Amino acid sequence: MGTARYSGEFKRDAVALVESSGRRIPSVARELGVNPESLRQWVARSRAEAAASGAGGEGPLTPTEREELRRLRKQVRELELEKEILRKAAQYFQGDGSMTGRWRFISDHRDLYGVQRLCRVLSVSASGFYRWIAAAATRAARRSADEDLGARIEEIHSESNGAYGVPRITRELRERHGVVNHKRVARLMRERGIAGRHLRRTVRTTVADRSVPPAPDLVGRVFTAPAPDVRWCGDITYLPVGGSWMYLATVIDMHSRRVVGWSLAEHMRAGLVIDAVRSAVGARDDDVRGVVFHSDRGAQYTSAAFAEVCRAYGIRRSMGRVGSSYDNALAESFFATLKRELLYGSRWLTRPQARMAVFAWMAWYNRKRRHSALGYRSPVDYERQHATSVDSLDLVA
């Protein structure tokens, strides 16, 4: 296979991830699955353009100015980290900023931010934290009891098909097992990402264009494929950002559940899904002729512009029925996972903030997240294993 082509959107987001995280380029490159030298060139080019723009046409920065710029950037990154820590701490404490809660927060986040920084931001002593760590044995029995209660909570939540929240689960526990504190139930549910189902504001993303003949259904609710790039599926969802919305279009390989392409924008025009498909084609080295792309019958997917792009790449279009989420269940399931894991407890105030969060989560999902349908392997690992098995069969043949 040749070298993958990356869209301008992907490159900008990759550079932004390097600049905002303060991590080393090889680390970010491994996470994104790109060549470190390519990422280094993207970062260098972006910094050069930024320096030229900031110079106002007065020539390059002096060594002293560059050093001051590096110092200020480092200071800004540190302030952003402190702000992020305080935001996460406020969500974590849920109004209970006790010393024990602070120690637990530091313990849960020390690998990400470091003990010294966390203690400084939360105004506690590092020595006190290490004394709390040393007393871990005394908390073993409590953790064991929490695990037992957590299993009972998950059982009741599952029995209710995800409908029960803290009040009803607490009541059911008291009926079955005796007295239990509702605050303890709330804490265990929060730690396990369990929440009751409730109505949310929705945005209609599928608007069928009945004047355009739909493509046939080539999938028939069979959302599997024997190899990569045999069947893809795609859809659009909305993400709340501040007081408005952004729209995410994806292209998912049915073989590995890998998100091979996506695009994020402030609109739902046909260009959104076209950009997502072009992103997928570039990620697959342009070798996608014959792949089936399955979607709903939204106006974006029935548009002439989208049909022309699919024709140009040799992509065969497939569509489910109007108003049936089961006909595109894999895409629906992916969006449910994304919203549950990415949006839970988060609130984005700006579009760049939302874009960076989605970009980082997509990279983690493809390369790290274990998928039960794939034998608890990540999509990238699953494709790699498939390629290895195919190569082995070729050698035997």
C-alpha positions as CSV (number, residue, x, y, z in Angstrom):
1,M,0.0,0.0,0.0
2,G,1.1,3.6,-0.6
3,T,1.4,6.5,1.7
4,A,-1.9,7.7,3.1
5,R,-3.0,11.2,2.1
6,Y,-4.1,13.4,4.9
7,S,-6.6,16.2,4.4
8,G,-5.8,19.8,5.4
9,E,-8.4,19.5,8.2
10,F,-6.5,16.4,9.6
11,K,-3.1,18.2,9.5
12,R,-4.4,21.3,11.2
13,D,-6.0,19.3,13.9
14,A,-2.9,17.2,14.4
15,V,-0.7,20.3,14.8
16,A,-3.2,21.8,17.2
17,L,-3.1,18.6,19.3
18,V,0.7,18.9,19.5
19,E,0.6,22.6,20.4
20,S,-2.2,22.4,23.0
21,S,-1.0,19.2,24.8
22,G,2.6,20.1,25.1
23,R,3.5,16.5,24.3
24,R,6.4,15.3,22.2
25,I,5.8,14.9,18.5
26,P,6.7,11.1,18.4
27,S,4.2,10.4,21.1
28,V,1.4,12.3,19.3
29,A,2.4,10.7,16.0
30,R,2.1,7.2,17.5
31,E,-1.3,8.0,18.8
32,L,-2.6,9.3,15.5
33,G,-0.8,6.6,13.5
34,V,1.1,9.0,11.3
35,N,4.8,9.3,10.4
36,P,6.6,11.3,13.1
37,E,8.7,13.1,10.4
38,S,5.5,14.1,8.6
39,L,3.9,15.5,11.8
40,R,7.2,17.3,12.6
41,Q,7.1,19.0,9.1
42,W,3.4,20.0,9.6
43,V,4.3,21.5,13.0
44,A,7.3,23.3,11.6
45,R,5.4,24.7,8.7
46,S,2.6,25.9,11.0
47,R,5.0,27.6,13.4
48,A,6.8,29.2,10.5
49,E,3.6,30.6,9.1
50,A,2.6,31.8,12.5
51,A,5.9,33.5,13.1
52,A,5.8,35.2,9.7
53,S,2.3,36.4,10.3
54,G,3.2,37.7,13.8
55,A,6.3,39.5,12.5
56,G,4.0,41.9,10.6
57,G,6.4,42.0,7.6
58,E,9.3,43.2,9.8
59,G,11.5,40.2,9.3
60,P,12.1,37.0,11.4
61,L,12.1,37.0,15.2
62,T,15.4,37.5,17.0
63,P,16.8,34.7,19.2
64,T,15.7,36.7,22.3
65,E,12.2,37.1,20.9
66,R,11.9,33.4,20.0
67,E,13.0,32.5,23.6
68,E,10.4,34.8,25.0
69,L,7.8,33.4,22.7
70,R,8.7,29.8,23.9
71,R,8.5,30.9,27.5
72,L,5.1,32.6,27.0
73,R,3.7,29.5,25.2
74,K,4.9,27.3,28.0
75,Q,3.3,29.6,30.5
76,V,0.0,29.6,28.6
77,R,0.0,25.8,28.4
78,E,0.6,25.6,32.1
79,L,-2.3,28.0,32.8
80,E,-4.5,26.0,30.4
81,L,-3.6,22.8,32.3
82,E,-4.5,24.5,35.6
83,K,-7.8,25.7,34.3
84,E,-8.5,22.2,33.0
85,I,-7.7,20.6,36.3
86,L,-10.0,23.0,38.2
87,R,-12.8,22.3,35.7
88,K,-12.4,18.5,36.1
89,A,-12.1,18.8,39.9
90,A,-15.4,20.8,40.1
91,Q,-17.1,18.0,38.1
92,Y,-15.5,15.3,40.1
93,F,-16.3,16.8,43.6
94,Q,-19.9,17.5,42.8
95,G,-20.0,20.1,45.5
96,D,-18.0,18.0,48.0
97,G,-14.5,19.4,48.1
98,S,-13.4,17.4,51.2
99,M,-9.8,16.6,51.7
100,T,-10.5,12.9,51.0
101,G,-12.1,13.9,47.7
102,R,-9.0,15.9,46.8
103,W,-6.7,13.1,47.6
104,R,-8.8,10.7,45.5
105,F,-8.9,13.2,42.6
106,I,-5.1,13.6,42.7
107,S,-4.7,9.8,42.8
108,D,-7.0,9.3,39.8
109,H,-5.3,12.1,37.7
110,R,-1.7,12.0,38.8
111,D,-0.5,10.0,35.7
112,L,-2.1,12.7,33.5
113,Y,-1.0,15.9,35.3
114,G,1.6,15.0,37.9
115,V,1.3,15.1,41.7
116,Q,3.2,18.3,42.2
117,R,1.0,20.3,39.8
118,L,-2.2,18.8,41.1
119,C,-1.3,19.6,44.7
120,R,-0.3,23.1,43.8
121,V,-3.6,23.8,42.0
122,L,-5.7,22.2,44.7
123,S,-3.7,23.9,47.5
124,V,-2.7,20.8,49.4
125,S,0.6,19.4,50.4
126,A,2.3,16.6,48.4
127,S,3.5,15.0,51.7
128,G,-0.1,14.8,52.9
129,F,-1.1,13.1,49.6
130,Y,1.7,10.5,50.0
131,R,0.6,9.8,53.6
132,W,-2.9,9.2,52.3
133,I,-1.5,6.8,49.7
134,A,0.4,4.9,52.4
135,A,-2.9,4.3,54.2
136,A,-4.4,2.5,51.2
137,A,-4.6,-0.8,53.1
138,T,-7.2,0.6,55.5
139,R,-9.4,1.4,52.5
140,A,-9.3,-2.0,51.0
141,A,-12.4,-3.3,52.7
142,R,-14.4,-0.2,51.7
143,R,-13.3,-0.7,48.0
144,S,-14.4,-4.3,48.2
145,A,-17.8,-3.3,49.5
146,D,-18.0,-0.7,46.7
147,E,-17.3,-3.3,44.1
148,D,-20.0,-5.5,45.4
149,L,-22.5,-2.7,45.6
150,G,-21.4,-1.5,42.1
151,A,-22.2,-4.9,40.7
152,R,-25.7,-4.8,42.2
153,I,-26.2,-1.3,40.8
154,E,-25.2,-2.4,37.3
155,E,-27.5,-5.4,37.6
156,I,-30.5,-3.3,38.5
157,H,-29.6,-0.7,35.8
158,S,-29.4,-3.4,33.2
159,E,-32.7,-4.9,34.3
160,S,-34.4,-1.6,33.8
161,N,-32.9,-1.3,30.3
162,G,-30.9,1.7,31.4
163,A,-34.0,3.7,32.5
164,Y,-33.3,3.9,36.3
165,G,-31.3,6.7,37.8
166,V,-30.1,7.3,41.4
167,P,-33.5,7.6,43.1
168,R,-35.0,4.4,41.7
169,I,-31.8,2.3,41.9
170,T,-31.5,3.4,45.6
171,R,-35.1,2.4,46.3
172,E,-34.6,-1.0,44.6
173,L,-31.4,-1.6,46.6
174,R,-33.2,-0.9,49.8
175,E,-36.0,-3.2,48.9
176,R,-33.6,-6.1,48.1
177,H,-30.6,-5.6,50.4
178,G,-31.5,-3.1,53.2
179,V,-30.3,0.4,54.0
180,V,-28.0,2.1,51.5
181,N,-27.0,5.8,51.3
182,H,-28.2,7.5,48.1
183,K,-25.0,9.6,48.0
184,R,-22.9,6.5,47.9
185,V,-25.1,5.1,45.1
186,A,-24.6,8.4,43.2
187,R,-20.8,8.3,43.6
188,L,-20.6,4.7,42.4
189,M,-22.8,5.3,39.4
190,R,-20.7,8.4,38.5
191,E,-17.5,6.5,38.7
192,R,-18.8,3.7,36.5
193,G,-20.4,6.1,34.0
194,I,-23.9,4.8,34.7
195,A,-26.9,7.3,34.3
196,G,-30.6,6.9,33.9
197,R,-32.2,7.6,30.6
198,H,-33.8,11.0,30.2
199,L,-35.2,13.1,27.4
200,R,-32.8,15.5,25.8
201,R,-33.1,18.2,23.3
202,T,-32.7,16.7,19.8
203,V,-31.8,18.0,16.4
204,R,-33.2,16.4,13.3
205,T,-30.3,15.4,11.1
206,T,-32.0,13.1,8.6
207,V,-34.3,15.1,6.1
208,A,-35.1,12.9,3.1
209,D,-35.2,14.4,-0.3
210,R,-38.2,12.5,-1.8
211,S,-37.6,14.0,-5.3
212,V,-34.5,12.0,-5.7
213,P,-34.6,8.2,-6.4
214,P,-32.9,6.4,-3.5
215,A,-30.1,3.9,-3.9
216,P,-30.9,0.2,-3.2
217,D,-30.2,-1.4,0.2
218,L,-27.1,-3.5,-0.4
219,V,-26.6,-4.3,3.3
220,G,-29.9,-5.6,4.5
221,R,-29.0,-5.0,8.2
222,V,-25.9,-7.2,8.0
223,F,-23.3,-4.8,9.4
224,T,-20.3,-7.1,8.9
225,A,-17.7,-7.6,6.2
226,P,-15.0,-10.2,5.6
227,A,-12.2,-7.7,5.0
228,P,-11.5,-4.0,5.2
229,D,-13.0,-1.7,2.5
230,V,-15.8,-4.1,1.5
231,R,-18.6,-2.3,3.3
232,W,-18.6,1.2,4.9
233,C,-21.5,3.0,6.6
234,G,-21.9,6.7,7.4
235,D,-24.2,9.1,9.2
236,I,-24.4,12.6,10.7
237,T,-24.9,13.6,14.3
238,Y,-25.0,16.8,16.2
239,L,-22.7,18.0,19.1
240,P,-23.7,20.9,21.4
241,V,-21.1,23.7,21.5
242,G,-21.9,26.7,23.6
243,G,-25.4,27.8,22.6
244,S,-25.3,26.3,19.1
245,W,-24.4,23.0,17.3
246,M,-21.6,21.4,15.3
247,Y,-22.3,18.5,13.0
248,L,-20.1,15.4,12.7
249,A,-20.2,13.1,9.6
250,T,-18.4,9.7,9.8
251,V,-17.4,6.8,7.6
252,I,-17.0,3.5,9.4
253,D,-15.6,0.3,8.1
254,M,-18.0,-2.5,8.9
255,H,-15.2,-5.1,9.1
256,S,-13.2,-3.4,11.9
257,R,-15.5,-0.7,13.2
258,R,-12.7,1.7,12.4
259,V,-13.7,5.3,11.6
260,V,-11.7,5.7,8.4
261,G,-13.0,9.2,7.7
262,W,-14.9,12.0,9.3
263,S,-15.6,15.7,9.0
264,L,-16.8,18.3,11.6
265,A,-18.5,21.5,10.5
266,E,-21.1,24.1,11.5
267,H,-23.5,23.1,8.7
268,M,-25.3,20.0,7.4
269,R,-24.9,20.6,3.7
270,A,-23.7,17.9,1.3
271,G,-20.2,19.1,1.6
272,L,-20.0,17.7,5.1
273,V,-20.6,14.1,4.0
274,I,-18.4,14.6,0.9
275,D,-15.5,15.8,3.0
276,A,-15.9,12.7,5.3
277,V,-15.8,10.4,2.3
278,R,-12.8,12.1,0.8
279,S,-11.1,11.8,4.2
280,A,-11.8,8.0,4.2
281,V,-10.5,7.6,0.6
282,G,-7.3,9.4,1.4
283,A,-6.8,7.2,4.5
284,R,-7.2,4.1,2.3
285,D,-4.6,5.3,-0.2
286,D,-7.4,6.0,-2.9
287,D,-7.8,2.2,-3.3
288,V,-11.6,1.9,-2.5
289,R,-13.1,1.0,-5.9
290,G,-16.1,-1.3,-5.4
291,V,-16.6,-0.6,-1.7
292,V,-20.3,-0.3,-0.6
293,F,-21.2,2.9,1.3
294,H,-24.4,2.5,3.3
295,S,-26.3,5.5,4.7
296,D,-29.8,6.7,5.5
297,R,-31.8,8.6,3.0
298,G,-31.0,12.1,4.2
299,A,-30.8,14.9,1.7
300,Q,-27.0,15.0,2.0
301,Y,-26.6,11.4,0.9
302,T,-29.2,11.6,-1.9
303,S,-27.7,14.8,-3.3
304,A,-26.3,14.9,-6.8
305,A,-23.0,16.2,-5.5
306,F,-22.5,13.2,-3.2
307,A,-23.5,10.8,-5.9
308,E,-20.9,12.3,-8.3
309,V,-18.1,11.9,-5.7
310,C,-19.1,8.3,-5.1
311,R,-19.1,7.6,-8.8
312,A,-15.6,9.2,-9.2
313,Y,-14.1,6.9,-6.6
314,G,-16.0,3.8,-7.7
315,I,-18.0,3.7,-4.5
316,R,-21.4,1.8,-4.6
317,R,-24.1,3.6,-2.7
318,S,-26.6,1.8,-0.5
319,M,-29.5,3.2,1.6
320,G,-31.8,2.0,4.3
321,R,-35.5,2.9,4.6
322,V,-36.8,6.3,5.7
323,G,-37.2,6.6,9.5
324,S,-35.7,3.2,10.4
325,S,-32.7,3.5,12.7
326,Y,-32.2,-0.3,12.5
327,D,-31.3,0.0,8.8
328,N,-28.1,1.9,9.8
329,A,-27.7,0.5,13.3
330,L,-23.9,0.3,13.2
331,A,-23.6,4.1,12.7
332,E,-26.3,4.8,15.3
333,S,-24.4,2.5,17.8
334,F,-21.1,4.3,17.2
335,F,-22.7,7.7,17.8
336,A,-24.3,6.4,21.0
337,T,-20.8,5.3,22.1
338,L,-19.2,8.6,21.1
339,K,-21.8,10.7,23.0
340,R,-21.7,8.4,26.1
341,E,-17.9,8.4,26.3
342,L,-17.0,11.8,25.0
343,L,-19.9,14.1,26.0
344,Y,-20.6,12.6,29.4
345,G,-19.8,15.3,32.0
346,S,-18.3,17.6,29.3
347,R,-19.3,21.0,28.1
348,W,-17.6,22.7,25.1
349,L,-17.9,26.5,24.9
350,T,-16.0,27.0,21.7
351,R,-15.7,25.3,18.3
352,P,-11.9,24.8,18.5
353,Q,-12.4,23.2,21.9
354,A,-15.0,20.8,20.5
355,R,-12.9,20.0,17.4
356,M,-9.8,19.1,19.4
357,A,-11.8,16.9,21.8
358,V,-13.4,15.0,18.9
359,F,-10.1,14.7,17.1
360,A,-8.3,13.3,20.1
361,W,-11.2,10.9,20.9
362,M,-11.3,9.6,17.4
363,A,-7.6,8.8,17.5
364,W,-8.0,7.0,20.8
365,Y,-11.1,5.1,19.6
366,N,-9.4,3.8,16.4
367,R,-6.1,2.8,18.0
368,K,-6.7,2.1,21.7
369,R,-10.4,1.5,22.6
370,R,-11.1,-2.2,23.0
371,H,-14.3,-3.3,21.1
372,S,-16.3,-6.2,22.4
373,A,-17.4,-7.2,18.9
374,L,-13.7,-7.4,17.9
375,G,-12.7,-9.8,20.7
376,Y,-11.8,-6.7,22.8
377,R,-9.2,-5.5,20.3
378,S,-9.0,-2.0,18.9
379,P,-10.1,-1.4,15.3
380,V,-6.5,-0.8,14.1
381,D,-5.3,-3.9,15.9
382,Y,-8.1,-5.9,14.4
383,E,-7.2,-4.8,10.9
384,R,-3.6,-5.5,11.5
385,Q,-4.4,-9.0,12.7
386,H,-6.5,-9.6,9.6
387,A,-3.7,-8.4,7.3
388,T,-1.3,-10.8,9.1
389,S,-3.6,-13.7,8.7
390,V,-4.1,-13.0,5.0
391,D,-0.3,-12.8,4.5
392,S,0.1,-16.2,6.3
393,L,-2.5,-17.8,4.0
394,D,-0.8,-16.4,0.9
395,L,2.5,-17.9,2.1
396,V,0.9,-21.3,2.7
397,A,-0.8,-21.2,-0.7
